[in-house]
């Protein structure tokens, strides 16, 4: 018995059917468009500057007590 073939999802860039050679994209062009978006910061999770930094469990990375003379 052969394993069932799962249908490929559509291309995330243009929604055309994906091609196995460029999976998950339909073509090299769409793969390059996606790479360009990654490299230029197109896929960024927005953050606010007023959000507090996570607690560092008491570690003071900016304080060098050994250098205080």
Backbone as CSV, one residue per row, in Angstrom:
resi,resn,N_x,N_y,N_z,CA_x,CA_y,CA_z,C_x,C_y,C_z
1,UNK,0.838,-1.191,0.000,0.000,0.000,0.000,0.875,1.243,0.000
2,UNK,0.506,2.172,-0.792,1.242,3.426,-0.825,0.636,4.403,0.180
3,UNK,1.485,5.306,0.636,1.025,6.303,1.596,0.116,7.308,0.897
4,UNK,-0.908,7.792,1.594,-1.786,8.791,0.974,-1.024,10.095,0.730
5,UNK,-1.287,10.689,-0.397,-0.636,11.944,-0.764,-1.485,13.085,-0.229
6,UNK,-0.858,13.933,0.573,-1.589,15.082,1.096,-1.551,16.189,0.046
7,UNK,-2.669,16.844,-0.167,-2.674,17.919,-1.165,-1.802,19.080,-0.694
8,UNK,-1.102,19.683,-1.640,-0.258,20.828,-1.321,-1.129,22.055,-1.074
9,UNK,-0.702,22.844,-0.140,-1.407,24.102,0.133,-1.129,25.071,-1.001
10,UNK,-1.991,26.060,-1.158,-1.722,27.058,-2.200,-0.501,27.910,-1.836
11,UNK,0.082,28.490,-2.837,1.234,29.366,-2.656,0.864,30.512,-1.719
12,UNK,1.665,30.777,-0.689,1.339,31.859,0.252,1.472,33.261,-0.347
13,UNK,2.110,33.380,-1.501,2.298,34.685,-2.127,1.170,35.003,-3.098
14,UNK,0.849,34.057,-3.992,-0.129,34.361,-5.050,-1.366,33.458,-5.035
15,UNK,-1.383,32.465,-4.167,-2.506,31.530,-3.999,-2.703,30.546,-5.147
16,UNK,-1.753,30.467,-6.062,-1.814,29.442,-7.101,-1.424,28.105,-6.466
17,UNK,-1.723,26.998,-7.117,-1.323,25.696,-6.559,0.194,25.604,-6.416
18,UNK,0.645,25.070,-5.295,2.080,24.926,-5.056,2.661,23.847,-5.956
19,UNK,3.955,23.980,-6.244,4.681,23.020,-7.072,5.717,22.352,-6.182
20,UNK,5.838,21.049,-6.287,6.746,20.297,-5.414,8.176,20.835,-5.462
21,UNK,8.648,21.261,-6.615,10.023,21.748,-6.748,10.266,23.032,-5.957
22,UNK,9.246,23.844,-5.741,9.400,25.130,-5.051,8.595,25.173,-3.758
23,UNK,8.189,24.027,-3.264,7.326,23.899,-2.099,7.767,24.832,-0.987
24,UNK,6.970,25.624,-0.386,5.516,25.714,-0.476,5.029,26.718,-1.520
25,UNK,5.929,27.158,-2.393,5.578,28.173,-3.385,5.238,27.533,-4.726
26,UNK,4.741,28.352,-5.642,4.376,27.844,-6.968,5.493,28.051,-7.976
27,UNK,6.438,28.931,-7.661,7.508,29.223,-8.609,8.698,29.833,-7.880
28,UNK,9.815,29.925,-8.577,11.000,30.576,-8.006,10.719,32.043,-7.746
29,UNK,9.933,32.655,-8.595,9.597,34.065,-8.415,8.923,34.294,-7.061
30,UNK,7.923,33.483,-6.729,7.222,33.660,-5.453,8.148,33.349,-4.274
31,UNK,9.046,32.371,-4.435,10.021,32.083,-3.386,10.947,33.281,-3.186
32,UNK,11.354,33.918,-4.269,12.219,35.097,-4.177,11.485,36.294,-3.571
33,UNK,10.213,36.442,-3.881,9.412,37.522,-3.276,9.358,37.322,-1.764
34,UNK,9.148,36.094,-1.326,9.100,35.799,0.103,10.448,36.068,0.765
35,UNK,11.535,35.634,0.124,12.868,35.890,0.664,13.129,37.386,0.779
36,UNK,12.741,38.150,-0.223,12.918,39.603,-0.186,12.154,40.213,0.987
37,UNK,10.964,39.733,1.227,10.186,40.249,2.366,10.883,39.965,3.682
38,UNK,11.469,38.776,3.817,12.199,38.450,5.045,13.425,39.347,5.196
39,UNK,14.181,39.506,4.122,15.435,40.248,4.205,15.247,41.747,4.395
40,UNK,14.112,42.292,3.966,13.893,43.734,4.100,13.014,44.084,5.299
41,UNK,12.697,43.103,6.134,11.909,43.375,7.323,10.422,43.443,7.072
42,UNK,9.960,42.852,5.997,8.535,42.850,5.692,7.728,41.998,6.661
43,UNK,8.377,41.001,7.221,7.724,40.138,8.208,8.259,40.513,9.584
44,UNK,7.651,41.504,10.194,8.100,41.994,11.490,6.936,41.948,12.462
45,UNK,7.215,41.494,13.658,6.202,41.544,14.700,6.329,42.913,15.360
46,UNK,5.292,43.729,15.263,5.404,45.065,15.833,5.500,45.015,17.357
47,UNK,6.293,45.902,17.898,6.453,46.008,19.346,6.305,47.468,19.737
48,UNK,5.889,47.673,20.966,5.750,49.039,21.477,6.950,49.350,22.359
49,UNK,7.433,50.586,22.292,8.575,50.994,23.100,8.228,51.117,24.574
50,UNK,6.958,51.286,24.891,6.582,51.472,26.287,6.328,50.155,27.020
51,UNK,6.550,49.020,26.365,6.390,47.740,27.034,7.574,47.513,27.967
52,UNK,7.330,47.041,29.177,8.441,46.785,30.097,9.268,45.597,29.627
53,UNK,10.554,45.632,29.926,11.426,44.527,29.580,11.129,43.347,30.497
54,UNK,11.342,42.144,30.038,11.090,40.982,30.892,12.045,40.968,32.075
55,UNK,11.593,40.427,33.191,12.402,40.342,34.399,13.581,39.414,34.148
56,UNK,14.760,39.826,34.570,15.967,39.030,34.336,16.377,38.256,35.581
57,UNK,15.439,38.042,36.503,15.695,37.282,37.735,16.841,37.861,38.549
58,UNK,16.926,39.159,38.638,17.908,39.816,39.471,19.274,39.967,38.844
59,UNK,19.474,39.492,37.654,20.783,39.630,37.009,20.928,41.051,36.484
60,UNK,22.020,41.695,36.839,22.303,43.046,36.370,23.404,42.960,35.328
61,UNK,23.007,42.840,34.077,23.977,42.675,33.016,24.733,43.957,32.710
62,UNK,24.184,45.094,33.025,24.831,46.349,32.714,25.753,46.833,33.815
63,UNK,25.685,46.268,35.001,26.490,46.712,36.137,27.717,45.820,36.287
64,UNK,28.887,46.388,36.134,30.117,45.668,36.384,30.670,46.176,37.704
65,UNK,30.390,45.456,38.794,30.834,45.891,40.115,32.343,45.773,40.249
66,UNK,32.966,44.885,39.471,34.410,44.707,39.551,35.160,45.919,39.011
67,UNK,34.532,46.692,38.142,35.183,47.836,37.533,34.973,49.130,38.308
68,UNK,34.199,49.094,39.387,33.947,50.305,40.192,35.095,50.468,41.180
69,UNK,35.912,51.492,40.955,37.061,51.734,41.847,36.839,52.998,42.618
